[in-house]
Amino acid sequence: MRRKSRRPTSPLPQRHGVDPVHLRLPLEGGWPTVRDHLVERLPAVGAPRIDAALRGGEIFGEDGPIAADEPFRPGAHLWFYRDLPEEVPVPFDLVVLHRDEHLVVVDKPHFLATTPRGRHVAETALSRLRHALRLPALSPAHRLDRLTAGLAMFVVRPEDRGAYQTLFRDRRVHKEYQAVAPYDPALSLPCTVRSHIVKERGVIAARETDAPPNSESRIELLEHRDGLGRYRLRPLSGRTHQLRLHMSGLGLPILGDPVYPVVLPEPAPDDFRRPLQLLASVIAFTDPLTGRERHFESRRTLAAWSDPRGWESGGERAPADRS
């Protein structure tokens, strides 16, 4: 059985916590030069930008910058920095709650993406942490939506990532969320919601079908006042938008949700008003490497509960710490 060859070490360091792009040239092909291949392979980048990058020594092979007329070599490795999109800085702090040789646990603010994707690249929790903590190999242990605040966990060493990701995959992590949503006195709580959730690529909203359930959420009312409730939510599975969809299905859409029950027009990139009132509040598990019991709690509160008038008026405030 043929063994996979290891990727060579990148000659380019991370920039702003973002890895350079890595490409391996095809093993077969009739391109005379690397430039000809890149123009065909990267039409969205365009020939003028590729030519400028080659002239400026911005595209590297294993031995350094390649020339504009570099011959095509099957299987060669290339690295270069992507042109980052213009990003509006998220004006809220990313708080590190815990750091050791294996894990970094943070209290993420609303609006900050966890990992680079789409137009969010440098303004993400992963990029910020890699840069600030000087941990270039840091990687996420799980997903947390950009609009959701609270606990996010990252793995320091690549060799440990599988062990922690397996915890989430096998549902061996106790997770709790808090949410602020309308209060319905006719609704009997606590309750368990089960449904089959489908999330299609390129479609913003997930949907429920009549197929056998693949998702399960426990919904509990903690307290209520003035027509609003503060809820504890426990996802017993990990489907995309699961809690938001289940709450909306109960007639309790989470305040500030731009997708459920109705997809709203996308706000301006610098509009940080009225964030989604969903908080990843607790993560607990048995550490697969040390055997220790781990328990982390968010220090944030939800503004629609702690300051309902301020949240309703759309004041731009960082999420408050728990007193």
N, C-alpha and C positions, 0 to 999 in steps of 0.2 A: 504494500500500500504506500502510495507516494505521500510523503509528509509535506505539510504546508510550510513554505518558507516564511521566516519571520520578517516583519516589516522593519527596514532599517530605521535607526534613530533619526528623527527630524533634525536637519541642520538649523532650523529656525525655532526660536523659543516662542512661547505663547505671547500674545500681544493683548493687553487689557484682559488677561484671563481667558482669551479665546485661542484655541489651537489653530495653527495654519492649516490650510486645505492640503490634503495628501492625495495624489493621483498616481496610479500605476499605469504605464502605457500598455496597450494590448500586446499579446504575444505574437499576433499576426497582423499585418496591415501593410499597405503600400504607400504610406505617406513619406515624402522625401525628407521632411524636417519635422521636428517637434512642433514648431509653430503651425504647420499645416494641420497636424492632428488636433491641436488645441482649438484652432478656429472652427474645425468641424465638430469637435466634441462639446465646446462651450459656446453655442450660438447666442445665448443670453448675455454673455460677457462681450462678445463682438471682437472683430479683428483689430480695430483701432486700439482698444484697451489692452489686448494681448500684445500687440506690437510695442506699445508704450512700456508695458511691464518687462518685456524682453530687453528693450533698449536700456531701461533703468536698472537692470540686474535684479529684478524682483522675483524671478522664477528660479528656484534652486533645484539642482540635482544632488546626488550624494556627495559630489566633489565641489559643490559651490554653485554660484550663478551660472546659468547656461547662456550661450550666445544666441543671437537672433537666428543664425543659420545652423543651429545644432542639429545634426542628423538624427532622424528617428531611430531609436534603439528599442526593440521589443522588450517589454518587461521592465523598463527603467522606471525609477521612482522620481516624482517631482513634488515640490512643496512651494506654496505661495500663500500670501495673506489675501483673504477675500476683502473686497471693498465693503466695509461695514455700512449698513443703512444708517441714516440720520435718526438718532433716537432721542426722545425727550427724557431727561433724567427723572427717575421716580424719586420724589422728594421725601422719602421716608427711610428710616434707618433699618438695616438688617442686623438684628441683634444675635450675637453668638451666645447660646446658653450653655454649651458644653463642648469641650474639645479634648480629645486624648489621642493616643497613637493610632486608634482605629476609626473613630467617629468624630464628626462635627455635627452638632444639632443647633439649628437656628430658629429664631422667631421671625418668620417672614412677614413683611407688610403686604397689604393689598396692593394690587397692580404690578408687582414685581414678578416676572416669570421665573420659574425655578431653573430651567435650562434653556440654552439658545435654541430658538426656533422662529422661522419666519422673519419678521421685522424686529424681533427682540433678540439681540445677540450679546452686546456688552452690558446692557442694562438687564442683567439676570442675576439671580442669587449665585449660581455656579461661577459665573465670570467674576463677580465681585469677590467671592470668597477665595478663588484661586489667586487672584491678584493681591488681596489684602493679607491673606494668611501665608502667601508664598507656598501654596500647595498645588503645583501644576497638575498632579495626577488625581486630584479630588474628583469624585464622581457621585451622582445621585443614587440613593438607595431606593427611592420610590418617587412617585409623581405627586405634585400638588399644584392645582390650577393657579394660573396667574392672578385671578380675581379673588382667590381664597387666601386669607391670612393665616398665620400660625406656624405650627411645627413642621420643619422639613429636615430630613436627615441625609447626610453625605458621608461617603466612605473615603478614608484617607489613602489607602493603598489599593491598587488595582487587584491584587491577589485576594483581598478580603471582600470584594464587591459581591461576588456570587453568594457568599454565605448570608449576607444581610438582605440581598434581593430575594433570596429563597424564603426568608421569613415572611415577607410581604406576599409572595406568590402563594405560599402554603397557608396563609391566613393565621399565622402565629404571632401577629402583632395586634395588641389591643389598641384600637383607635377610637377616640371620642371627638366629636365636633360640637360646637355651639352655634346656634342660629337665632336670628330674630325674624319673626314672621307674624302674620295676622293670627289672632286668637279666635277660635271657634268653639264656643261652649257646648255645641251639640256633638263635637267630635270626641269619641272615647279614646283617651290616651292613658298609659302608653299603648303602642301598637307596633306590630311588625308588618312591614310592607315588602311583598315579594312580587317581582315582575321580570319579564324578559326584555332587556334593554338592547337596542341596536344603535350603534354609532357609525355612520357612514363617512368615509373619508371625503373631506371637502364640504360637508354639511355641518353647519354650526350646532344645531340642536340634535340631541339624541332623541330616540322615540321608543315607545313601548309597543310590543306586539303580543299576540295571543299564544305564542310559543311557550313551552315550559320555562319557569323562572330561572334566570341566571344571575339574579341580584337579590339582595336582602338587606333591609335597613331597619333598625330599631329606633323608634321615635318616642321621645318622652318630653312632656311639658314640665319645665322647672318652675316657672312662675309666670304671671300675666298681670298686665295693667294697661288701662287706656286703649283697649282693643288690640294690643300686641302681646305676643308670647315670647318667652325665651326658652329655647328648646335644647335638649341634649340629643344628639344624633349619633348612632353607632352603626357604621357600615360593616356588615358581616361579609361583604364581597367588595370588589374593587372596580366596578364599571365606571366609565367616564360619565361625569355629571350625575352620578347615581343619586346622591342626596338631594341635589337641586330638583331632579326630575320627580323623585318620590314625594318630596314636600309639595311640589306644585300639584301632583296628582291627588293629594289629600285636600286640595283647596287652600293650601298654606304656602304660597310662593314666597321664597326668602326675599326680604327687602333688598333692593338694589340689584336684583337679578335681571340682566339685559337679554336673557334668552328664554326663560320659562316664567309664565306660560306662553309668552309671545316674544318673538325675536324683534328687538328694537334696533333702530339705526345705530351704527357704531359711533360712539362719542369721539370727539377730537382727541388726539394723542396726549394733549396736556390737560385733559379734563379728569381730575382726580376727585371729583365730588361724588357723594353718596355711594361709597363702595359696597360691594356685595357683603351682606351681613352674615358671613359664614366664616368660622374660625376653627382651624384644626387645633384642638385644645389639649389633648392628651395622647401620648404614645407610650406604650409599655410592652416589654418583651424580655425574654431570657436571652442574654447575649450569646450567640452561637460560638464565639471565640473564647470568651472568658467564663461563661456559665453564670455570670452575675445577673441579678434582676435589675433591669433598667426601667426607669419611670421619669418621663419628662412632661412638664406642663407649661403651656404658653402663659406669658405674663400680660398678654393683650386683652382688651375688652372690646366689645362691639359697640360702636358709637351710637347706633340707633337705640340701644338700651341705656347706656351710660349718659348720653347727651342727645336725646331724641330730637329736640328742637334744632340743635346744631347740625345733626345729620340731615334732617329734613330741609334745612335751609341751604345745604350744599356747601357748608364751610370746608375749606381745604385744610384738614388737620391730620397730623400723623395719628395712627391708632394709639389709644391711651394705654399706658402700662397699668397693670393691676395694682391697686393700692394694698 
